[in-house]
Amino acid sequence: MPRPLSAAARRQLSQFAADLRAVREAAGTPTYRRMAVVARHAAPALSRAVAGRAVPSWACVEAFLHACSVTDRREVDQWHRRWAALRAAAAPEAGRRRERRAAQPSAPAQPESSEPAVLVASLPDHTRRMLQVASAIGTSFGLLDLARLMRCGTASLLPALDEALQSGILVVKDDLVAFSSVSAHQVVEASLLRPVAVALREELLARGSSGGATVGQDHPDGGRPPPNQQETGLARQAGTALLPSQAAEPFADQRLGYSAGQRRPGGWESLTEREIYIAGLVGKALTNQQIAHRIGISRHTVNYHLRRIFSKLGIVSRVELASAARERQRSTA
């Protein structure tokens, strides 16, 4: 647990952490994983060094500087003097606090509500934008859904995703990615304009969620207001802001001549390419688990798609769907 600091020491620590972040940005904002390989130091420790919550060890600061190509001896010595002064400023206050705690019954530790905000603030702009779009999906999400809203391939998300995972804002839960805490999700979501969040959730609902929890389940209003052109424009701006160098990938409906959010005619023609593919796998007698493994999504997402397929085709059972899928395959063969 980090030592409590005086107000002056906290300001000094905050400035020290901010200057370390500036050094990293000047070096091209390398990922913490890459920095860990270069400096041979733990990535989480390097990430905590710029969080401004506790005084890092000199070994950690020195490794951070080395990973950011700060090798000039005079500059390193200057950083060491700053670190020593910070350490000295923190030590007396920590000693007095320990004495007071020894004389009084210990109180339960209170969580630091500012921690997620500090961690998010330390991330590069493109990573924060990715987190903002992810927060509109929910506390957990599938990478395919995120890639769709970001208008990029899943592989293009890896640098920003790596940053967010290394910082501890995101964690991996089975085949989904999730915010590490409710407070982390709230901090990121609060930084996103509400019209943009509404437009993003509406856009994902119109296209059909492909992974994670149902869109809008973490929001009392369900995130389902009537769409309009202004919201769609905001959603596109939020999506393309992450990776401006990446060309926007058209979705299946657009490739087949349908505009975003436009429903196709009824029957089989109303199904998306993903839904037609899943229906075909049901026709081949694959279980939900096997379908999930084949496509790379969760079983809950398979159930979600099946409910949409049943509704569009007007059927009520998996047996009917399997029969209809096999009949369709024979007729189109």
N, C-alpha and C positions, 0 to 999 in steps of 0.2 A: 504494500500500500504506500503511495507517495507521501512524503513528509509534508505537513502543513507549513506554508511559508508566510512571511509577513507580506504586507501590501507592497512594500518597496521591492522585496525579493521576487514577488510574482510579476511585477512590471519588468524587472530585469530579466527574468526567465522568459517572459513572453517576447521581449525584444530579441533575446538570444535565439529562440526557436524561429522567429520570423526571419532573422538573418541567415539561419541555416537553410530555410526553405528557399530564400533568394539565391543561395549558392547552388542549390539543386536545380532551380529554374535556369540559372545561367549556364549550367552544364547540359541543358537540353532536356531536363526532367526525366532522367532515366528511371526505370521501374525499381522498386526496392529489391525485387528478386535479382535484377542485374547488378545493382549496387552490392548486394550481399555476396555475389560471386566474385566481383572485383576486389572488394575489401576483405573478404573472408570473415564476415561478421553476420550475425543473425539479422534477417530482414525485419522481423517485428521490432527488434531493438532500434534499428535505424529509423523505422517509422515512428516509434515513440519519442525519439530524440527531437522531432520537430513538432510534437503535439503540445509542448509547453505545459505539461502537467507536473513533471518532476525533473530535477537536475540529472541529466544523463552522465554516465561515466566518461572519463576522458578517453578511454579506449574506444568507446562508441563514437564520440565526436571526431576523434582522429580517423577512425574507419570511414565515417560519413564524408569527411573532407577528401580522403584519399579516393573514395568511390566517385567523387565529383571532380576529380583531377586537380584538386588543390594540393600541390606538392611543394610549392615554394616554402623554404624553411622559415623565412621571416614571417610570412603570412600565417603559417601553422603556429609559430610561437606567439603571434598576436592573438590567435584564437585561444591558445592555451592560457594566456594571461586573463582573457575575458572569462574563460571557464573557471579558473581559480578564484577570481573575484566573485563570480556567481556562487560558487561553492561556499566561499567564506560568508557571503551574505545570508545564505540559507542555513548554515550550521548553527549559529547562535539561537535563532528563532526555533529551530527544531529541538535544540537542547532544552530551552525553556518550556516548550510544549510537552516534552517527555516528562519533565519534572511535575508539571501541573496534572498530567494524566496519571502519574503515579500516586498523587495525593487525592485524586477523586475517582469515584466509580466510573468505569468506562461506559460510554454511551454507544449504542449501535451505530455503526458507520453509515453515513448517508451517501447515497449514490450522487456522483457529480453530474448534474444535468447538462453541464456545458461540454462534457467529453465528446459526444457525437458531433456537436457543432464545431469544436476545435479540429477534430479529425477531418470533417468534410471541408473545412476552410483550408486545410493543408494540401488538399488534392488539386491536381491540374484542372483547368477549365473543362477540357473535354471529358474528364472522368466525372466531374460534378454534373455535367449535362446528361451523361448517361444515367447517373443515379436519379436525376429528376424525372426522366422519362420512365425509368423502372418504378419509381414511387407511384406513378399514376396507375400502374398495373395492379399493385398490391404489395403486401409485406413479403410475398414470395412470388416468383415468376419463372417462366420458361425462357430460355435464351432465344428460341424461335420467335416468340411474341415480341421480345425486346428488339431483335434484329429487324422485324417487320416495321415496328414503329420508328426505328432509327434509319430506315431506308438503306440498310447495308447488309452484307453477308455476316453470318455468325462469326466467322474468323476475324472480321474487321473489329469485333468488339473486344478481342483478347487483350490488347494493351490496356484499355481503360478498365476492363474487368479485373485484370491482374492487379492494377493499382488499388481498386476498391477492396479486393480480397486481402491484399497485403496490409491495408490500413485497418482492417477489422470491421469496416462498415458493412460488408457483405460476407456471407458464409454460404457454403454449399450444403444443401440438405437433399440427400438422395440424388434425383435427377433434376432438381430445381436449384435455383439460387435465391437466397432470402436475405433480408436485412437482419443484422445481428441482434437487434432489439427493436422494441416498439418505438422507443425514443429516437433511435437512429432514423427509422422510417419517417417519423413525425417531423424531425428537423429538415430532412431533405424535401419532404412533401410541402412543408411550409414555405420553402424557397421557390416553389413553382407557382406561377400565376394560375389562379383557379380556372379561368377560361381555357388555358392550355391543358390543364389536367382533365377537364371535362371533355375537351375535344379529343384528347388522346384515348381516353377510355371509350368514347363513342366510336372512334375509328376502329379500335381493336374489336369491339363488339360487332361492328358491321362486317368486318373481315372474318370473324370467327376466331376465338382464342385457341391456341394450339398447345398450350402448356401452362402448368401452374394453377393457382386458384382462379375461380371465376372472376372476371374483371369487375371491379367496383365492390367486391364483397367486404372490403374494409371501410366502406364509406356508407353512412346512413342513407344517403339518397340513392345508393346503388350506381351512381355515375351514369344514368341513362336519360339525360335531358334530350329534347329534340335537337338533331344536328342542324347546323347551318353553315353557310359558306365561310363565314368569318372564323368559326371554330376549326373547320377543316384547314384553313390557311395557317392558323396558329399551330395546329398539330404538325403540319409539314415543316414549319420553321423550326419547331422543337426537335423534330427528327433529324433534319439535315444539318443542324447546328453542330452535332457531335463530330462528324467526319466529313468536312466540306470537300475533301479530295475524292471521296467515294461517290460514284454515280448512283443515283437512286435506282433501286431494283424494282421493276414493275411486279405487281402481284398477279396471281393466276387469273383473276377476273379481268384485269386490264389486258393481259396477254390474249385473252379470248374475246376482247372487244367490249367489255363491260367496265363502266367507270367505277371509281371508288365508292363503296357503300351501296351500289345499285344491285338489286336482287335480280337473279335470272328468272326465266319462266318456271312454272311449277313442274313437279315430277323429277325425273332424273336430271333434267336440265337445270333444276334449281340447286343442285348440289355443287359444292366447290370441288376442285381437283383432289384436295385432301380427303374430302368426304367420299368421293367416288372410289378412291384408292382403299380407304378403310372398309367400305362396303364390299369391295372385291375380296379383301382378306377375310371378311366374315364369310363370304361365299366359299372360301377355301377351307372353312372350318377352323380357323385360327382363333385361339382364346384372346381375351382382352390383354392378358399379360404378354402373349406372343406378339400381338399387334403393337403394343407399347414398345417392346424390345426392338421390333423390326423398324419402327419409325423413329424411335428415340424420344418418346414422350412418356408421360405417366399414365397409369391405368385410369386415373380420374379424368384425364383429358380424353382418353378413348371413350369413356362413358359419356362425356360431354358431347363429343362428335356423334355418337350413336343416337343420343336423344334428339339432336338436330336432324339427323337422317330420318329417324322414325317420323318426326313431325312433318318433314317435307314430303315424304313418300306416302304418308297416311297409313303406316303400319304400326303394329303394337308389340311385335316380338322379334327376337333375334332369328328365329326359325323362318319367319316370313321374309326377313331381310336376306338371309342366306339363299332362300329359294329365288327371290327376285333378282339377286345379284347374279346367280348362275344362269337364270333365264336371259338376263340382259347380255351376259357374256356370250351365250350361244347365238343370240340374235345379231350381235355385232361382229361375230367371228367371220 
